Amino acid sequence: MSRALGAPSMIVALAGGISAEIFNPTIDAVVVAVLVAGAVAYGLRSNRDLHRGPWRSAWVALGCGLLCVAAGELLQAMHAGGPPTQVGVPMILSTGGDVLAIMGLISLIHQRLPERSADSLAEALLSTLALGFVILALVVVPSQGWRPGFQLPAIVAPLLDMILLWLICCLVSLTERNPALYRYLLGGFVCLFVANSSYSALALEGGAHTSRLVATIALLGALLWGVAFVHRSRKIAFDPVPLRSVRPRGVRVAMLVAVGLVVPAVLSAESVLGIRDHQPALMIGSTLLPSLLVLYLLHQVFTHAAAEYRAQHDSLTGVCNRLLFEDRLQRALVQADRTNSAVSVMFLDLDRFKDINDSLGHAVGNELLKAVVKRLQGCLREHDTLARFGGDEFTFLIPDSGRKDGHVVDFAERLLDRFEDPFSVGGRQLTVKASIGVAVSPWDGADADTLLKHADTAMYQAKSAGRNTYQVFDSAMSARARLRFALEDSLRAAVDSGRLAVHYQPKLDMASGDIVGVEALARWRHPSLGFIPPWAFIPLAEETSLVATLGEWVLDVACRQAQGWQEQGLPAIPVAVNLSPRQFAHQPVVEMVTSVLKRTGLDPTLLELEVTESVLMERVHEVVASLNELRALGVRCSIDDFGTGYSALTYLAEMPIDAIKIDRSFIQRIDGEASGASIVGAVIALAHSLDLVVVAEGVESDEQLQFLDAHGCDQVQGFRFSPPLPAAEIVELMRTPSRVFTEWADEPVALPLPISGISPARLEALLESIMLDRHSPSELDSEAIEAVLTALQADELTKVKSVRPGRARSAKVAVSTLASLASVSGGATAAGALAIPAESLGARILDEGPLAVVAASAAPEVIPTDSGTEPSEHGAGDPFSEPIADGQVSAS
């Protein structure tokens, strides 16, 4: 049926047969009614699942309208009467069908562009009434007098068809690309408009019979209308309608102008034609049309006002949005400049609002935001402004705020007081706190962008200070933010260009003293600043997408190195690599590890993956499933930094792990705190009861070592034995048959000053204050910040071009791997990539003692450069090997 009804050629053939009077009018109408009924039924049934509910409702209205029109034509043909303009069943059916079709078209317009549906209907009514008024006032009434009971029914059908034509044209004009079925609807409405206009003309002229040609055109219109239900374009998804300018188009403006000029034009035409009777039609039209036009224009004014309000206010809370806030801020700054006054901007961010959304749902989160806004508005003066900047972040504009230590501080404290009482949301009592950042012009910036940026910086400083507090911006905050971003850019360039290194810290068996494994740790020596501690750059990688690339690179380098050691005939030593929580969240870990193992050829049993307790507790099911898959491959898994996270002992027995590593913070307490020693002993006993291997991190003293030995700890690592060393140094240790247990020198190693002129201690103190937020902004070393910024801005690494996107990950890993593997056979030392002597530091400690090594490290050593011709001086004491930190931080 779809093929038959959908073929335009058969429609034309049927119309030709009707016009050639092959059948009588009744048979013609019956055939068309059956065809359109079948088309409507088939179209609605076959396409009921293609579009959502409102679309189906619109097409049901169009189908019912078509059936009514076809039934009206059938009844008219069966009675063989005059034109269907008199009140009766045919006219009622035809009029009802047009009304249903109008409703369907309005619904279709609303589905594609909701803002346009009401305007389209209003414009269609205005233009139709204007045309009807002109016809009545200049043609019908002057020749026949005012006979509304006969004249109005005679013209209602073509006027309704004109509304249909206007609406279908509006629907087609929404987008350039439309389904072909719209053209069939347009053709059908044109045919019906022509037929009904002819019927009206015959009725007004007093005709007694209808023309066969006019009836054929009406039936053809019904057929074209029916084709729209079975045409294959019904199966095509509707194109989205792009947003458009609120400016009215030229056609709409012309129509409104024409409607406004209709009454004067009719009066002028009557004067020219000599029509002097005061017609009731003219009086009614002269009142009705201007009134409707005024109402339409008022609707447009309020619609645009509402649209402008929605564009400038937050839809959820009703307060100003970012657009309106920035506009008001600009105006306030201009006024403040004229009156020499101050303007304050505040950023307020709810603390841990994401936890509420994740645990209770976004509906509760939205209700909480409304409750927060209601409380905050109680703190505002009449000329203050509160805006929702986005998410759970709000901004305040406070004109005439005075100095930085005046009204604005009191206002911030009042805002925080508003969060003392819990919020009642959805039957729950939710305790929510906030962090506030304050910036005041002209001290913290003279333009809107600067003030907003500085207030945002101060807000993040308030969060770093412990949350539920406020911070007033000062210049050191800006320096801190700039330094953090510059360090991040330099780290990104270092990762992309393979300028990081991987060092290895041995793990020793307590019983034999042999090396039973190594842990791979990322190290970064900046060309100008020198050694960047892992605790400074690892958090930067964690906060960005760098951690996935860095983590995969460390894993790739470590696996290649372990495979290389085996190829050199060394004992098969397992290598441990940390996995970051971000890797589990944003990377298919199992696929990544499998790919690296396949690429490097390493036996999976020689790889150990370390995860933190936070990873296990936050993503329990996902992480457990991944670890089970990895263990099925032969990969060992362990918990790193045990005791610093959630320490959910109920999960410990169920986790797919082989070992736990006690965090260095507990090991350090063995010397001075009885509670620390008790905790370590208890953890060792618990792990052994679960058949888990226990590794103690950060062992630095004999007392710690003796305690661990007495309590049966299985393995140890730390500076008591060896710091993290390059691959070549680890090779020397593995080849040494004697035990590695020895004393570590406490004397600091003399290091040359880096190119930047900032000493390692001063750089470490600065990084500690910035990355760990251990000092207030006023205590920051401004001179050191500027020197570090200068060094980072001059860093050539930041100018490295990114690799083509299609191969970004593989290229980064490949370049970085080649850079790190230069040290597998000692070639990195000869190439100048390593700033340490080729002789093993561990072996020299064993053979000569630590003091001899410290004395020898004071003298610089000449090492060949990459070219092999130009020597360069490097201090023998490498910060990579210096005991600044225990090295338990890696690329995770």
N, C-alpha and C positions, 0 to 999 in steps of 0.2 A: 504493500500500500504506500510505503514511503516513496518508492521509486516512481509509482504512478502519479501520486498527488504532487510530488515535488518536481515534476518535469514541466517547465513552462510551456513546452510545445503542446502538451496535451491540454493545458489550460486554454491556450490560444485556439486549438482545434475545437474544443467544446464551446468556447465563446463564438467561434465562427458558425458552428452548427446552430446555436441559438439565434444568432442574428439572421441566418439564412432561413429561419422559420421551418427547420426540419421537424422540430417538435412544437407542440402548442405551449402557451405560456405556463400552464399549470405543470406540465411535465418538466419544462425548463426549471421552474422553481423547485420542484421536488428533487430533481437530480442535483441541483446546486446545494440544497439543504442537506441531502444525504452525504454529499462529498465533504462539505464543511464540517458536518457533525463527526464524520469519520476522521477527518484531519485533526479536529480538536481533541477527540478522544485518544487517538494514536499519539499525537504530539505530547499531551500532558502525561500519558502513561509511560512513554518511552524515555522521556527526559526528566522524570520526577526526581532522580538521584543526582542529576548533573549540577544543579544549582541549589543554594540554600533556601530556606522557607520563604522569605519575602519575595524572591524571584518567582517561585512557584505560585504564590498568591497573586502576583501581578499578572502572570500568564493565565491563571484561572479566570480572573476578571475579564481579560481580553477574550478568552474563549467563550465565556458566558455572554459577553456583549455580541460576539459574532453570531452565536446561536440565536439570540434575540432578533438581530437584524435579518438573518436568513428566515426565521419563522415569520417575521412581519412581511417580508417579500412573498413568502409562500401563501399566507392568508390573503394578501392583496391580489395575487394571481388567481386564487381559487374563487374569489368573489367577483373578479373581473369588473371592478368598479372604477371610479375616477381616481385621481391622484390621492395618495395616502397622506393628505394634509389635514383632514378633518379628524376630530377627536373620536377615537375608536381603538379597537384592539390592535390593528396594524400599526397605527401611529404610536400607541403606548409601547408596543414591543420595540419599534425602531428607536424611539426616544430613549427607552430604558437601555437598549444595547449601546447607544452612543455614550450614555452616562457611565455604564460599566467600563467601556473602553477608555474613557477619560480617566477613570480611577486607576485602571491598569497602567496607562502611560505615566501618570503622575508617580505611581509607585516605582516604575522602572527608572524614571529620572531621579527619584530620591535614592535609589540603590546605587546609582553611579555617581551622583553628586548631590548630597542632601541639601546643600545651601541653595540649589537652583530650582527645586521642585515648586516651592510656594511662589517664587517670582515668575516661573513659567506659566503657572495657572492664572496668576493675576494679570499678566500681560496678555494671555490668550483671551481672557474675559473682557479686558478693556478694548482690545482691538476688535473683537467680535461685536460687542455692544455698540462701538462707534460705527462700524459698518452697518449694523441693523438700523441704527438711528438715522443714518444718511439715507438708506433705502426707504424707510417709512416716511421721513420728513420730505423728501424730494420726489419720490416716485409713487409710492402706494397711496398715501393719504391725499395728496392733491388730486388724484384721479378718481378715487373711490370714497373719499371721506374717511372719518375715523370710525372703524369697525373692529375693535380689538379682539372680539370673540372669534372673528373669522381670519383676520390678518395675522395675528401673533402665532396661532398654530400653523399657519401656512409657511412661515419663515423660520420656525424653531429648528426644523431638521437641518437645513443648510448651515444655520449658525452653529449648531453643535458639531457638524462636520468640519466647520472652519476651526473650531477649538481643537478638534482632533488633529487637523493638519498642522496647526501651530505647535502643538505639543510634540508630534512626531518629528517636526523640523528641529525643535529644541533638543530632543533626544539625540538626533543624528549629529547636531552641531557640538555636542559635548566633547567629542574626540574626533580626530581625523580618520581613525580606523574604526569601523563599525561592522557588526554582522550583516551579511547580505539580506537577512530576513527583514531588516528595517526598511529596505527599499520596497519589498513586497507590501509591507504595512502602509508605506507612503503611497504606493500606487493604488492600493485598495481604497484608502481614504479619499484620494483624488477622484476616483470613479464614483464613490458614494456622494461626494460633494457635488459633482456635476449632475448626477442623477437627481438628488434631492433638490438642487437649485432649479432644475427643469420642472420637477413636480410642483415646486412652489410657484414658478412662473405660470404654469398651466392653470393652477388653482386660482391665482389672483386674476387671471384673464378670463376665468369662468369656463375653462375647458371641462368637458365631461368624461373624456377618456384619456388614458395614458398612451404614450408612444411606445411601440415595441423596441425601438432603439434605446430609449431611456431605460426601459426595464432590463435590456441586455447589459447596459453599462452598470446598472445597480448590481445585477448578478455577477458580472465580471469583478466588481469591487469586492463582493463577498468571497469569490474564489481566490483573488490575490491575498485577501486577508487570511484565508485558510492556509495558503501555501506557507505563510510565515510559521505555522505550527509544525510543519513536517520538513522544512528545509534543513539541510545538514549543518548549516551554520549555527543552529541551536545548540550543537554539541561543543562549540568553541567557547572557551572561557572568555568572559568579558574583560576587555582591556581596562586597566585602571585609568581614572580620569585625573590628570595632573592638576595641581592647584593653580588657580589663575588670579590675576590682579582683580582687586575689588572695583576697579574702574569699569563703568558700564560700557558695553560695546556700542558701536555706531548704530546698528540696527535698532537696539533697544531705545537709544536716545531719540532716533528718528520717529519711532512708534509713539513714544510719550509726547513728543512735540506735536505730532499729527493729531493725537487724541485731544490734546489741549486746544488745538485750533479747529476742531470739528464744529463746535457750536458756532463760532464766528463765521466759519466758512459756509455752514448751512444757511445762516441768516443772510449772508451776502448773496448766496445763490438764489434764495427765495426772492430777494429784492430784484435781482437781474431777470428772473423768470416771471416776475409779476405775481407771485403767490403772496396774497395779503391776508389770508385767513390765519387767525391765531389757533394753530392746531394744538390739540392736547398732546400729541406726540412730541411736538417741538418743546412744549413747556416741561413735559416729563424728562425728555432727554437733556434739555438745558440744565436741569437741576441734578439729574442722576449722574451724567458723565463727569462734570467737574468734581462732584462729591467723591465719586469712585477714584478719580485721578489724585485728589488730595489725600484720600485714605491710602492709596498705593504709595505715594511719596512719603507719607508719614511712616508707613511700614518700612520703607527703604532706610529712612533716617534711623529708626530704632534698631533695625537689623544691623546696620553698619556700626551703630554705637555699641550694640551688644558684642559684635565681632571684635571691635577695638578693645572693649573691656576684657574679653576673653584672651586677646592677644597680649594684654598687659598685666593680667592677674593669674595667679596660680589656680588651676581648676579644682584642686583638692581642698585647699585651705582658704581660698578667697583673698589672700594677701597679695601684695605686689609680686611680680616675677622679676627676673633679672633685667629684662628690657626696660621696664618702667623704673626700677631702682637706679639703674645706671643713668637714665635721663634725669631723674630727680637729683642724683649726686652731681651731675654736671652743672645743673642750675644752682645747686647749693654752693658749689665751689666758686661759681661766678659771683654770686651774691656775697660770699665770704671775702672774696678778693676786694670787692667794692667797700665793704664795711670793716675790713681788717679784723675779721673774726675767725674762729676756728670751726672746723667741721670734723666730726669723728665718724669713723666707719668701724663696725664690729662684725666679725664672723663668729657665729655660734654653731657648733656641731655637736649633735647628740652622741654621747659615748656608747659604743657597742650597740648601736641601733640595728646593725646587721644581724646580731644574735637574736633580737626580737623577731625580725622578719623571718629568719630561718626557722626558728622554733615555734612561733605562734602563727605565722602566716602573714601575708601582705595586708589582708583586711584589717587585722589587729594593728599592724604597723601604721596603716593610714589613719585609723581612728586615734592612735596615739599622737600622730602629727597634728591632727585637728585639736586635740586637747592641749598640746604644747603651745600651739599658736594662740589659743584662747587665753592661756595664762600669760604669755609674753605680751599680749596686747594690753594687759592691765598695767604694764610698766611704762607705756609710751605717753609722751606728751602729745599735744594736739598737732604739732608740726614735725614730730619724729616719724620715721618710716620704717616699717618692718616688711621684709621681703623673703620669700623662699627662693633661695638661689639654686636649689636642686637637691633631690634626695632628702637627707636629714640635715641639710645645711641652710642656715638662715643668716640674713644680713640686716644690720640696723644702720640707719642714717640719722645722725644726731647733730643738727645745726646748732650753732652758738654753744658749743660744748665747753669752751674755756680751755685751760691748759691741760696737759696730759695727766696731771695728778689731781685734777679737780672733779668736775661733775661726771666725766666719763668713767672714772674708776668707781664712784658711788653707783652709777648706773649698772656697771658690770656686776658689782656685788649684789645689787637687787635682782638682777636676772638670775644669778646663781641661787639666790634664796628661793626663787620660784620653783626650783627643782628639789627642795627639801622634802616636801610632801609627795607621796606616791600619786600616780595618775590612775583614776578608775576608768578602765577600758574593757568593755565586753565582759563585765562581771569579774574582772581581775584587777588587782592592785599592783601596778607596775612601777618600780622605782627606777627612774632614769636620771642620769646626770649629764652635764654638758661641759664643753671646753670652749673658751671664748678668746679670740684674738682682737686686739684693738690697734687701730692706726689713726693718728690725728694729723690733719693738715694745719699749718704748712710744714710742721716739723718732719713728718714722715712721708711727704710727697705733696705736690701741688696739682696733680691731675688724678682723674678717677682710676685709671688703670694701675698707677703706682700705689695709691691708697688701698685698693682692693688686694693687690698682690701682697703688700706688707701686712695687712690685717690677716690674710690667709696664712702667711708665714708665722705670725704671732700665734694664731690658733693652733697650728701644728706644734709649735713650741709648748703651748699649754698642754697638749696631749702628751708630749714627751716628758713633761714635768710631773706626770701622774694623773692627768685628767681632773675633771671637776674643779677647775680653776681658770683664771684668766691671765693673760700675758699682754703687756703693752709693748708694742714694737720698738726695737732700737736698732741701730746700725749693725751691731754684731750679728743679729738674726739674719739680716740680708747676706752678710758675708758667709755665714754658715750655710745658708741655702745655696749660694753661688758655688761654694767650695764642694758641697755634696754633689751638685749636678756636674761640675767639672770633673770630679773624681769618677763619677759614673760614666761620663763620655770617654775618659781615658781608659777605664776598665773595659768598656765595650770595644774600643779600638785594639786593646791588648789581646782580648779574646779572639777577635776577628783575625788578627795578624799572627797569632801563635806566639806571642811574646811572654806568655806565662810558662811556668815550669812545674813539673811534678817531682816532689821529693818523697822519700820513703822512710818511715820510722819502723825499726824492727820490733817485733813482739817476741819475747823470750820465754821459754819454758822454765818454770820455777825449779823443776826437779833436775833437769840436765844442763840448763844454761844455754841451750842451743837456740838459734833463731828458728822459730816455727811459723813465721809469717811476717808480712810487712803491711803497713797501712799507707795508701797513696794519699798525698796531701798536696793541694795546689799552693804554689808560691808565686809572688809577683814582685819583681824588682823593676821599679820604674827607672827609666834612663836618666832622669834628673833628680828625683826625690830619693832614690834608693829603695830599700826594703819597705813594702807596704804590708803590715801585719794581716794575717788571714781574717782576724775578727773585725777588721776594718772593711775589706773588700767583699767578703762572702755575704754579709747582709745586703750590700748593694746589689749583688747578683740575685739574691733572694727576692728583692723588691721589684725586679724587672724580669724580662723574659730571658736574661742572660744565663740564668741558672740552668736551664735545660741544655743550652749549648755547652756551657762550662762543664756540667755534670757528665754529659756524654763524652766530651773530649777527655776528661780525666779518666773515665772508665776505659776509653779506647787506648790511651797512652799506657795505662797501668797493665792492661791485658797484653798489649804488644811487648811491653817490657818483661812481663813474666814469661811469655813465650820465648823471648830472646834469651833470657837466662837459661832456660832449658836447652836451647840450641847451642849455648856455650858449654854445656855439660855440667852446669851447676845443679844442685839439688832442687827438686820441685818445691818451691816455696809458695804457699798461697798468698794472694794479694787481696787486701781489703779496700773497698771503695765505699764512701758514704753516698747515700741517696737522699736528695732534698725532698722535703714535703711538697714543694712546688712541682717537682718532677712527677709525683704521683697525681697531682691535681691537673697538670696540663700536658702530660706526656704519657704515651702508652709504654710503661716501664718494661713490661715483659718483652714486647716486640723490640724495644731498644737494646736491652741486654742480650737478647738472642741474636740480634743483628751484629752486635759488637763481637760476641763470641765466635760467630761464624766468620766474620771478617778477619779476626786476628788468629783464629785457629787454636785458641787457648782451651785446655781441658776445663769444663765447667766446675769440676771439683776443686780447682785451684783458685776459684773466685769466691770471695766472701763479700756480701753486701750488708752495709750497716745502716740501720734506720733508727730514728729517734722515737721515744715513747709518744711524742705528740702526733707523729704520723700514724702510729698504730691506733691511738685512741680517737682521733678525729675522723678517720676514714677506715673504720674497723673492717667492714665486710670487703671493701674494695682492696685494701692492702693485704688482708689475709689471703684473699683469692690470688692476688699477684704473687705473694711469697710462696704459696703452695705450688704454683706453676713453676716458679724459679727453682724451688727445692726438688721438684720432679726432674728438672734438668741436671741436677747434681750440684747446684750453686748453694753455698752455705749462707745463712742469714743470721744476723745478730742485732741486739739492741744496743745502740750507742748512747753514751751519756746517761746511763741508767741512774735513776734517783732524782734527776733534775726536772722531769716532766710530770705526768699524771701519776706514775707508779701505781697503776691499777693492778694489784697483785692477783685479783680474781681472773684477769685476762691472761696472766703470765703463763699459766699451765696450758692454755688453749692456743697460744700463739705458735705459728710454725717457725721457731727459731732454734738455733744451735748453741748460742752463747750470749752472754750479757757482758757489757763493759761498764764497770763502775766508774762514775764520773770523777775527774781529778779533784773536784771540790771536796769530795768525801775523803779521798786519799790524803789530802793536805791536812785534814782535821785529825788524822791519826796521831800526829806529833803532839798536839796540844789539847785536844778535847776528848774526854772520855766518851762522850755521846757519839762523836764521829767514829771512833774505833768500834764502838758497839754496833753501830749501823753497818759498817763494812763487814764485820764478822757475821752479822745476821744475814746480810745479802748473800755472802758466800755460802752459808749453810743452806739458805733457801734455794739457791741456784743448784747446788749439788743434789738436793733432794728431788729436783726436777730433771736431773741428768743433763744439766747445762754446764758448759765450760764458762769459767769466770776469768775475765781479763781486767786487770787493774790499770787504769790510765794515769799518767802524770806522776809516776813514782820518781821522787827526787832525793830521798834520803835513805840512809841505812836503817833507821828506825822504822820507816814505812815498809821497807823490804822485809825486815825481820818479822814484823807483825803479819804481813801477808803470807809469809812462808809458814808461820806458826798456825795460821788459820786455814791452810790448804788452798790458797789461791793458785789457779792453774797457770796463768800466763801474766806477764807484766810488760809494760812499756813506759817510757818516760826518759827524762834527761839524766836519770841516775845511770842509764846505760848508753843511750845514744839519742841525739836530736834527730829530726828528719834530715836525711842526707840525699844527695843526688844518687842516681842509679849506679854510677861508677864506684862511689864510696860504699854502697851497700854490697856490691860485688866483692870488694876487699874484705868486708866483714864476714860474708858468707864463706870466703875461701880461708879465713883464719881458723885453724882447728881448735885453738884455745877458747876458753869461755869468754864471753863478751863482758861479764861482770867486771867493772872497774870503777874507779872514782872519777867524778866529774869536777872540773875546776870551777870554783865559784868566782874567780877573778874575771872581770869583764875583758872582752877582747877588744883591742884598740882597732878602731875603724877609721878610714879616711872620710873626710867630710864630703857629702854628696855635692853634685854640681849646683843644686839649688842653694847651698849654703846653710840649710836647715839641718841641724844635727838629728841623728836618729831618735834620741830621747825626746827632743823638742817636737819632732814630727809625730812621734807616738802619743805624746801628751795631747797634741792638737787633735789627732784623729780620735783619741779616746773621748775628748770632750764633745766632738761633733757626732761620731757614730754611736756612742753609748750614752750621750746626753748626761754626762756626769758633772758638768759645771754650768753655772748660769751664763747667759750670753755676755754679761759684762765682764766675766773673767776670761773670755777667749783672748788668745794671743793674736791681736790684730796684725802685727807685723809679720808673724809667721803665716797667717792666712793669706796676706797679699803675696808673700813670696811663693807660697804653694800654688796660688792661683796663676801667678806669672809662669811658673814652671809647667803647669798643666796646659795653659793656653798656648805655650810654645812647643808643646809636645807634638812631634811629628806623627805620632800614632793616631791622633784625632783626625788626621787628614787622609787616612787610609780609605780608599773607595770600597763600598760594599760590593760583595760578590753578586752575580746575577741571581735574582730571586729563585729561579728554578732549581739551582743547585747550592743554595746558601748553606744549608746544614752540612752537607757532605764536604763542600769545599773548605768550610771553617775547620771541620774535624781533621781533614787531610793536611791542611797547612800547619795546624797546631801540632799534629802528630809528628810530622817531619821535623819540626823545630825541636820537639822534646826528645825524639829518639836519637838525636845527635850524640847523646851521652851514653848510649847502650854499650858501646865498645871503647869508651873513653875519648871518642872523637870530639866531643863538645869542648873538652879542656884544650885540645890542640887548636880548635877553631875559635877560641876566645869566648865561647858562650858561657863557660863556667868561670867564676872568679875565685876558684879555690885551687890548691895544689892538686896535682894528679895523684899524689900518694894518699892513701886512705887515712882519713882523720881517725877513724876507729882503730886502725892498725897501729898508727903512731902513738895513740894513747896506751895501747897494750904494750908496745915495745919500749917507748921512751918515757912514758909518764905524762900526765896532763900539764905539768909546769913547763916541760920542754916544748910542748906544742904551743903553749901560750907565748913563750919567748920567741919561738920561731915565727909566730904569726905577726909579730910587730913589724917585720921587714917586708916591704912590698916585693912582689915577684913579677918578673917580666914574662908575659904570656903572648904567644903569637896571635895576631889578629886573623880575621877571615881571609885576608889577602895573602897572609903568610910572609909579608915583607915589612909591615909597619908594626913594631911592638907597641904594647900599651901596658900601663901599670895598673895593677889591681891589688888591693889589700888581701892578704891571705885569709883574714878572718871574714868569712862570708856571713852576712846576716841571715841567709837561709839556714845556716847551721848554728846560728847564735841562739842561746837559750832564752829568747825573749818571751816566748810562750811555749806551751807544751806541744803545740802542733796538733792538737786533737781536732782542729777545725779543718775541714777539707772543702770540696766543692759542694757542700750540702749544709 
